[in-house]
Amino acid sequence: MTPVRSAEILAVGTELLTPFRLDTNSLYLTRHLNDLGIDVRSKSVVPDDAEELAYRLRVAMERVDLVITSGGLGPTADDLTREVVARVLKTPLAHDAAIAEAIRSRFEKRGMKMPEANLRQAMVPAGARALNNPRGTAPGLWIESGDRLVVLLPGPPRELQPMFETLVRPELEKRAQGRKVFRRVIKIALRAESQVEEIAQPIYSRLADAEVPIETTILAAPGFIELHLSARSDDAPVADAALDQGVAQLATALGSSVVSTDGKSLEQVVGDLLLARGWKIATAESCTGGLVAGRLTDVSGSSGWLVGGVVAYSNEIKQQFLDVPASLLAEHGAVSEPVGRAMAEGVCRRLGADIGVGITGIAGPTGGTPQKPVGTVVIAVATPHATTVKTLSLGGDRPTVRGHSVIAALELVRRALLADAPA
Amino acid sequence: MTPVRSAEILAVGTELLTPFRLDTNSLYLTRHLNDLGIDVRSKSVVPDDAEELAYRLRVAMERVDLVITSGGLGPTADDLTREVVARVLKTPLAHDAAIAEAIRSRFEKRGMKMPEANLRQAMVPAGARALNNPRGTAPGLWIESGDRLVVLLPGPPRELQPMFETLVRPELEKRAQGRKVFRRVIKIALRAESQVEEIAQPIYSRLADAEVPIETTILAAPGFIELHLSARSDDAPVADAALDQGVAQLATALGSSVVSTDGKSLEQVVGDLLLARGWKIATAESCTGGLVAGRLTDVSGSSGWLVGGVVAYSNEIKQQFLDVPASLLAEHGAVSEPVGRAMAEGVCRRLGADIGVGITGIAGPTGGTPQKPVGTVVIAVATPHATTVKTLSLGGDRPTVRGHSVIAALELVRRALLADAPA
């Protein structure tokens, strides 16, 4: 059996070379290949062009044990992967009766006659093994050529993923000879990337030089940072223990800004804390316009701990639905700590929640003043015992300010829940 | 001057070969290169590995006029692009005093001393021209080698984009010899991909065979479809006229489900219609949990036509804030046309809006029943003259159902605004 240590991924399709589409299959495939201990050496996007595809395929086959292609298996004249692979491997294309029958019966089940064009999909390189596609007409193909393995998968993720998981991964698992990759992720809210780097850098240099070396990658978005730790090993318990230790060291150093070390999202962590506490939450949003409630309701089961929310864009709504006094609005303006506080406390009271969050700010691009420039955002969190209010100065364009505000609101709720934990 | 017709993009960085990161610079670069008439033949991601990068660079230089790399220009030992390019071009690396000085003064301006490591960034292939980087320490490099052009750009998009626009694009424009690409986009809501294909297919076959051939690409997401039309030409007015005609033919055939032909988003179109009408909108959301209001407030200036909204997750909020009668909830259930209607009419009345939208549904994965399975979503739109109510059966997981519901709600608002247009 051909041992497999290295792979290259070729995404086939001219549409993937336009400014509108990204090949995302490669992320999915990379995750699985890494899990098995197969190193992805490179990935490329290739147009529906026989000569170009043939060239890239030859280049890939020279350099890695396994080449996976996605796309180009359809019934039209643009779909060239089968033919080009046959040409590169110097094997003839042959009609596969079983594939033709499977496609024909798929059409029949839907009460349709198979178009002639689909017969192209039954012409496969001699010696190729068909990979059944329950979600489409294009079968995948598994081809062994000398000490190289070439796997052809369909382009649509909903066809590619189940085919890979059920038919390809188990076969690769038998052949994979590299050390598997094990991973952990630490999620951190409301810390600057440079702050996190400063704290984490000495630890991850140490981890990189440890007996089981751990690699750390930092992914930063406005307000939210993920540290990805990975270790390669053939010994799962050893890798797990090393990673757990690494995670523990980093989590201790980073302290209370760590949201989760088990992959949970910030909104899921907030939901869990509310559930544990037996509390319900309500939201009062101005500049985020419903996005905080939208994020909380991403969590399945959120009806157990979310009462609802008010999108209070106008001052009238702030008064009428949240009991914000007109005098506060007049005196301090809609974007001010007293108004944020009144929104959080008002939504709590009016919706009968235990904890309320109020957000009011200037997302831009217009509406800023010298005193309150674009990016000024007030976030208040009210609990039965205290209300905390914070004013943030956020950078970036409108979507960035809004996105950052959503994370800040969720994180301040999380911190309030922790600070207000029952004795 | 080297004529440039074809390009290949190499994104350099091991982190781009993990399951977590995508190279998005290539989309940006492709758009600009296509605009200039330069064809992107292929794009690849290459690890921080000298041997691999050298190989890929040689392959690319054999096949295209222009190779653009992104990444690998930093000051650390991982950053190999400069060295590898020098090796492949067989030119020595030389210290560039001007680059060193620029980096040093960048640090000085921030009151810092330049670390020794940054001097690496001043070692460049002999004959390379530095591209100034006002947003970072890594200068880009412009290298001509025989009839090939190699352009090295930094990896971070906020550094790459201004550098490309100000220093690279104008130079390429002088050399680009291909026909430029001109584009249009038609946005369509609430039509199945197959329906759109059936209507559009005969038209875009005709357009593909026209004197100025127009290529059409369909991008489909749940509830929303984009048709991208592109034409290659050296004559802008001719291409524009052909595209305008193609857009007009498709828009006529697709009728009222066309949201825009000028690139505007659905929420922007809704905002424009509200503004033109002088109406204000309010939202009452259950299963979408604030996402419809969130989408509307993505539009800058939405405070001119959005009053606010209520996220009515619990039955109590539906009664208290939206005046949904308890008897309706008891008799028909929260997910029902009478309740959807009452939510839309109630939010309109209570928030003093002219048009209201109510959304109630079962996003899953739990909560479905045989009568009302997961994906059942009721959307109601109330205007002063009529309330329309629709029940949809949507497929997919929780985020898909919610996303599709948001588009459906915005589209039904758009249609109500059109149907209710002043005489």
Interface residues (C-beta under 8 A of the other chain):
Chain A: E15 L17 T18 P19 F20 R21 L22 T24 L27 Y28 T30 R31 N34 V40 R41 S42 K43 S44 V45 V46 P47 E52 Y55 R56 V59 R63 T217 L219 E226 H228 T283 E285 C287 T288 G289 G290 L291 V292 A293 G294 L296 T297 D298 S300 G301 S302 S303 L306 V307 G308 G309 V310 V311 A312 Y313 S314 E316 I317 F321 L351 G352 G364 P365 T366 R398 P399 R402
Chain B: E15 L17 T18 P19 F20 R21 L22 T24 L27 Y28 T30 R31 N34 V40 R41 S42 K43 S44 V45 V46 P47 E52 Y55 R56 V59 R63 T217 L219 E226 H228 S230 T283 E285 C287 T288 G289 G290 L291 V292 A293 G294 L296 T297 D298 S300 G301 S302 S303 L306 V307 G308 G309 V310 V311 A312 Y313 S314 E316 I317 F321 L351 G352 G364 P365 T366 R398 P399 R402
